[in-house]
Amino acid sequence: MVEEQIIVRGVKSDSVLDAMLNVPRHLFVPEQLRGFAYNDSPLQIGYGQTISQPYIVAFMTEQLNPYPGMKILEIGTGSGYQAAILAHLKCEVYTIELIEELAVEAKKLFAALDLSNIRAKHGNGYLGRPDEAPFDAIIVTAAPAVIPEALIEQLCDGGKMIIPVGEIHSVQSLKLIVKNHGELIETDLLPVRFVPMV
């Protein structure tokens, strides 16, 4: 997976590649799909949600330039794979999931894997986690039509947000947002397709 899907597409960060090699992706997909866990594709995880393809997880992670102790807000825990990658990088991860069943399952898995640097909760991602703000980085794993204002407010000055933006059933744009003295510097990175942020 790492050699054939991620390195060849240009992901270079040694720490990100190490995380992709060492976090067992198959534990984050439903049991009946585990034979496909390392394929170059997203997979259904139930409730109309997906786990992103490995390359997208690696690419989005690298764009944040994560470092130990970095305080990151993740919107859309899903099965927990992206949060686990960030936790492996020794980031402080605050993740929120709208679908309660997914939030509960992810919390159990984080505990089983002893990922104590992930603080997961069930709630509305559009609101973020104002009780824990500000964040050094925000990663959004579902696509809103427009960037939620609450998330911009919760990003610290100099912080980065990576987020897919676009309408449901259309090609969205994966954007990197940098907050600079209150101004937003926006870069379009890739055309993507994510489940809608609801």
Secondary structure as UniProt FT lines:
FT   HELIX           2..6
FT   HELIX           7..9
FT   HELIX           14..22
FT   HELIX           25..28
FT   HELIX           31..36
FT   TURN            37..38
FT   STRAND          43..46
FT   TURN            47..48
FT   STRAND          49..51
FT   HELIX           54..63
FT   TURN            68..69
FT   STRAND          71..75
FT   TURN            78..79
FT   HELIX           81..88
FT   TURN            89..90
FT   STRAND          92..97
FT   HELIX           100..112
FT   TURN            113..114
FT   TURN            116..117
FT   STRAND          118..122
FT   HELIX           125..127
FT   TURN            130..132
FT   STRAND          135..140
FT   HELIX           149..154
FT   STRAND          155..165
FT   TURN            168..169
FT   STRAND          172..180
FT   TURN            181..182
FT   STRAND          183..192
//
